[in-house]
Amino acid sequence: MSSLLNLYNGDPNIQAAEPMSIISSAMVAASLDLPVDKNLGYAWIVPFYDSKKGHKVAQFQLGYKGTFNWHYGLANIKRSTSSLFMKVSSLNGTG
């Protein structure tokens, strides 16, 4: 929450964006457990002009560190799942 307030107070482009788009972008970051601090590189909320809507909207963008964490997390899940599968298979006598 504090990183969102810091982002909003420190960036006039974000302040000009549609408020619900900022909140929805922040909710995406929160659901992925990523901070939206510009300096950390995990996730960014980027304002842009939407010509169809006629005003600025904010959009969530996954940062390079967030991408790394996501891939690392997938590898851990994959390892845990295959380990669990091997244990269950050996208990059932199929592995």
Rosetta constraint file for C-alpha pairs under 8 A:
AtomPair CA 1 CA 5 HARMONIC 6.40 0.50
AtomPair CA 2 CA 6 HARMONIC 6.09 0.50
AtomPair CA 3 CA 7 HARMONIC 6.04 0.50
AtomPair CA 3 CA 35 HARMONIC 6.81 0.50
AtomPair CA 3 CA 36 HARMONIC 6.09 0.50
AtomPair CA 3 CA 37 HARMONIC 5.54 0.50
AtomPair CA 4 CA 8 HARMONIC 6.08 0.50
AtomPair CA 4 CA 26 HARMONIC 7.21 0.50
AtomPair CA 4 CA 36 HARMONIC 6.49 0.50
AtomPair CA 4 CA 37 HARMONIC 7.42 0.50
AtomPair CA 5 CA 9 HARMONIC 6.00 0.50
AtomPair CA 6 CA 10 HARMONIC 5.91 0.50
AtomPair CA 6 CA 37 HARMONIC 7.94 0.50
AtomPair CA 7 CA 11 HARMONIC 6.09 0.50
AtomPair CA 7 CA 14 HARMONIC 7.68 0.50
AtomPair CA 7 CA 36 HARMONIC 7.69 0.50
AtomPair CA 7 CA 37 HARMONIC 6.76 0.50
AtomPair CA 7 CA 38 HARMONIC 7.61 0.50
AtomPair CA 8 CA 12 HARMONIC 7.48 0.50
AtomPair CA 8 CA 14 HARMONIC 5.85 0.50
AtomPair CA 8 CA 15 HARMONIC 5.94 0.50
AtomPair CA 9 CA 15 HARMONIC 7.45 0.50
AtomPair CA 11 CA 15 HARMONIC 6.53 0.50
AtomPair CA 12 CA 16 HARMONIC 6.32 0.50
AtomPair CA 13 CA 17 HARMONIC 6.61 0.50
AtomPair CA 13 CA 47 HARMONIC 6.30 0.50
AtomPair CA 14 CA 22 HARMONIC 7.67 0.50
AtomPair CA 14 CA 46 HARMONIC 7.38 0.50
AtomPair CA 14 CA 47 HARMONIC 5.70 0.50
AtomPair CA 14 CA 58 HARMONIC 6.96 0.50
AtomPair CA 15 CA 19 HARMONIC 7.97 0.50
AtomPair CA 16 CA 56 HARMONIC 6.46 0.50
AtomPair CA 17 CA 21 HARMONIC 7.37 0.50
AtomPair CA 17 CA 22 HARMONIC 7.17 0.50
AtomPair CA 17 CA 47 HARMONIC 6.22 0.50
AtomPair CA 17 CA 48 HARMONIC 7.80 0.50
AtomPair CA 17 CA 55 HARMONIC 7.24 0.50
AtomPair CA 17 CA 56 HARMONIC 4.50 0.50
AtomPair CA 17 CA 57 HARMONIC 4.63 0.50
AtomPair CA 17 CA 58 HARMONIC 5.88 0.50
AtomPair CA 18 CA 22 HARMONIC 6.67 0.50
AtomPair CA 18 CA 55 HARMONIC 7.52 0.50
AtomPair CA 18 CA 56 HARMONIC 6.18 0.50
AtomPair CA 18 CA 57 HARMONIC 5.06 0.50
AtomPair CA 18 CA 58 HARMONIC 6.91 0.50
AtomPair CA 19 CA 23 HARMONIC 6.37 0.50
AtomPair CA 20 CA 24 HARMONIC 6.02 0.50
AtomPair CA 21 CA 25 HARMONIC 6.04 0.50
AtomPair CA 21 CA 57 HARMONIC 5.80 0.50
AtomPair CA 21 CA 58 HARMONIC 5.17 0.50
AtomPair CA 21 CA 59 HARMONIC 6.83 0.50
AtomPair CA 22 CA 26 HARMONIC 6.16 0.50
AtomPair CA 22 CA 45 HARMONIC 7.22 0.50
AtomPair CA 22 CA 57 HARMONIC 7.42 0.50
AtomPair CA 22 CA 58 HARMONIC 5.26 0.50
AtomPair CA 22 CA 59 HARMONIC 7.22 0.50
AtomPair CA 23 CA 27 HARMONIC 6.12 0.50
AtomPair CA 24 CA 28 HARMONIC 6.35 0.50
AtomPair CA 25 CA 29 HARMONIC 6.47 0.50
AtomPair CA 25 CA 45 HARMONIC 6.40 0.50
AtomPair CA 25 CA 58 HARMONIC 6.88 0.50
AtomPair CA 25 CA 59 HARMONIC 5.73 0.50
AtomPair CA 25 CA 60 HARMONIC 4.75 0.50
AtomPair CA 26 CA 30 HARMONIC 6.09 0.50
AtomPair CA 26 CA 36 HARMONIC 7.40 0.50
AtomPair CA 26 CA 45 HARMONIC 7.33 0.50
AtomPair CA 26 CA 60 HARMONIC 7.30 0.50
AtomPair CA 27 CA 31 HARMONIC 6.01 0.50
AtomPair CA 28 CA 32 HARMONIC 6.41 0.50
AtomPair CA 28 CA 60 HARMONIC 7.10 0.50
AtomPair CA 29 CA 33 HARMONIC 6.10 0.50
AtomPair CA 29 CA 34 HARMONIC 5.16 0.50
AtomPair CA 29 CA 35 HARMONIC 6.71 0.50
AtomPair CA 29 CA 36 HARMONIC 6.87 0.50
AtomPair CA 29 CA 43 HARMONIC 6.73 0.50
AtomPair CA 29 CA 60 HARMONIC 7.27 0.50
AtomPair CA 30 CA 34 HARMONIC 5.87 0.50
AtomPair CA 30 CA 35 HARMONIC 7.30 0.50
AtomPair CA 34 CA 42 HARMONIC 6.04 0.50
AtomPair CA 34 CA 43 HARMONIC 6.28 0.50
AtomPair CA 34 CA 66 HARMONIC 6.98 0.50
AtomPair CA 35 CA 40 HARMONIC 7.67 0.50
AtomPair CA 35 CA 42 HARMONIC 6.32 0.50
AtomPair CA 35 CA 43 HARMONIC 6.29 0.50
AtomPair CA 36 CA 40 HARMONIC 7.77 0.50
AtomPair CA 36 CA 41 HARMONIC 7.98 0.50
AtomPair CA 36 CA 42 HARMONIC 6.79 0.50
AtomPair CA 36 CA 43 HARMONIC 4.97 0.50
AtomPair CA 36 CA 44 HARMONIC 5.21 0.50
AtomPair CA 36 CA 45 HARMONIC 6.75 0.50
AtomPair CA 37 CA 41 HARMONIC 7.25 0.50
AtomPair CA 37 CA 42 HARMONIC 7.72 0.50
AtomPair CA 37 CA 43 HARMONIC 7.22 0.50
AtomPair CA 37 CA 44 HARMONIC 6.98 0.50
AtomPair CA 38 CA 43 HARMONIC 7.47 0.50
AtomPair CA 38 CA 44 HARMONIC 6.15 0.50
AtomPair CA 40 CA 65 HARMONIC 7.93 0.50
AtomPair CA 41 CA 63 HARMONIC 5.09 0.50
AtomPair CA 41 CA 64 HARMONIC 6.14 0.50
AtomPair CA 41 CA 65 HARMONIC 5.57 0.50
AtomPair CA 41 CA 66 HARMONIC 7.07 0.50
AtomPair CA 42 CA 62 HARMONIC 6.42 0.50
AtomPair CA 42 CA 63 HARMONIC 4.50 0.50
AtomPair CA 42 CA 64 HARMONIC 6.29 0.50
AtomPair CA 42 CA 65 HARMONIC 4.74 0.50
AtomPair CA 42 CA 66 HARMONIC 4.12 0.50
AtomPair CA 42 CA 67 HARMONIC 7.51 0.50
AtomPair CA 43 CA 60 HARMONIC 7.21 0.50
AtomPair CA 43 CA 61 HARMONIC 5.76 0.50
AtomPair CA 43 CA 62 HARMONIC 4.59 0.50
AtomPair CA 43 CA 63 HARMONIC 4.52 0.50
AtomPair CA 43 CA 64 HARMONIC 7.98 0.50
AtomPair CA 43 CA 65 HARMONIC 7.95 0.50
AtomPair CA 43 CA 66 HARMONIC 6.25 0.50
AtomPair CA 44 CA 60 HARMONIC 5.96 0.50
AtomPair CA 44 CA 61 HARMONIC 5.15 0.50
AtomPair CA 44 CA 62 HARMONIC 6.43 0.50
AtomPair CA 44 CA 63 HARMONIC 6.49 0.50
AtomPair CA 45 CA 58 HARMONIC 6.09 0.50
AtomPair CA 45 CA 59 HARMONIC 5.49 0.50
AtomPair CA 45 CA 60 HARMONIC 4.76 0.50
AtomPair CA 45 CA 61 HARMONIC 6.18 0.50
AtomPair CA 46 CA 58 HARMONIC 5.30 0.50
AtomPair CA 46 CA 59 HARMONIC 5.20 0.50
AtomPair CA 46 CA 60 HARMONIC 6.40 0.50
AtomPair CA 46 CA 61 HARMONIC 6.99 0.50
AtomPair CA 47 CA 56 HARMONIC 6.30 0.50
AtomPair CA 47 CA 57 HARMONIC 5.48 0.50
AtomPair CA 47 CA 58 HARMONIC 4.12 0.50
AtomPair CA 47 CA 59 HARMONIC 6.22 0.50
AtomPair CA 48 CA 56 HARMONIC 5.32 0.50
AtomPair CA 48 CA 57 HARMONIC 5.69 0.50
AtomPair CA 48 CA 58 HARMONIC 6.32 0.50
AtomPair CA 48 CA 59 HARMONIC 7.71 0.50
AtomPair CA 49 CA 54 HARMONIC 7.28 0.50
AtomPair CA 49 CA 55 HARMONIC 5.62 0.50
AtomPair CA 49 CA 56 HARMONIC 4.20 0.50
AtomPair CA 49 CA 57 HARMONIC 6.31 0.50
AtomPair CA 50 CA 54 HARMONIC 5.80 0.50
AtomPair CA 50 CA 55 HARMONIC 5.70 0.50
AtomPair CA 50 CA 56 HARMONIC 5.75 0.50
AtomPair CA 50 CA 57 HARMONIC 6.50 0.50
AtomPair CA 51 CA 55 HARMONIC 6.86 0.50
AtomPair CA 62 CA 66 HARMONIC 5.89 0.50
AtomPair CA 62 CA 67 HARMONIC 6.47 0.50
AtomPair CA 63 CA 67 HARMONIC 6.17 0.50
AtomPair CA 64 CA 68 HARMONIC 6.30 0.50
AtomPair CA 65 CA 69 HARMONIC 6.18 0.50
AtomPair CA 66 CA 70 HARMONIC 6.06 0.50
AtomPair CA 67 CA 71 HARMONIC 6.26 0.50
AtomPair CA 68 CA 72 HARMONIC 6.07 0.50
AtomPair CA 69 CA 73 HARMONIC 5.94 0.50
AtomPair CA 70 CA 74 HARMONIC 6.21 0.50
AtomPair CA 71 CA 75 HARMONIC 6.27 0.50
AtomPair CA 72 CA 76 HARMONIC 6.40 0.50
AtomPair CA 73 CA 77 HARMONIC 6.21 0.50
AtomPair CA 74 CA 78 HARMONIC 6.01 0.50
AtomPair CA 75 CA 79 HARMONIC 6.10 0.50
AtomPair CA 76 CA 80 HARMONIC 6.06 0.50
AtomPair CA 77 CA 81 HARMONIC 5.97 0.50
AtomPair CA 78 CA 82 HARMONIC 6.12 0.50
AtomPair CA 79 CA 83 HARMONIC 6.03 0.50
AtomPair CA 80 CA 84 HARMONIC 6.08 0.50
AtomPair CA 81 CA 85 HARMONIC 6.09 0.50
AtomPair CA 82 CA 86 HARMONIC 6.15 0.50
AtomPair CA 83 CA 87 HARMONIC 6.33 0.50
AtomPair CA 84 CA 88 HARMONIC 6.19 0.50
AtomPair CA 85 CA 89 HARMONIC 5.97 0.50
AtomPair CA 86 CA 90 HARMONIC 6.13 0.50
AtomPair CA 86 CA 95 HARMONIC 6.64 0.50
AtomPair CA 87 CA 91 HARMONIC 6.27 0.50
AtomPair CA 88 CA 92 HARMONIC 6.20 0.50
AtomPair CA 89 CA 93 HARMONIC 6.06 0.50
AtomPair CA 89 CA 94 HARMONIC 5.04 0.50
AtomPair CA 89 CA 95 HARMONIC 4.65 0.50
AtomPair CA 90 CA 94 HARMONIC 5.96 0.50
AtomPair CA 90 CA 95 HARMONIC 4.73 0.50
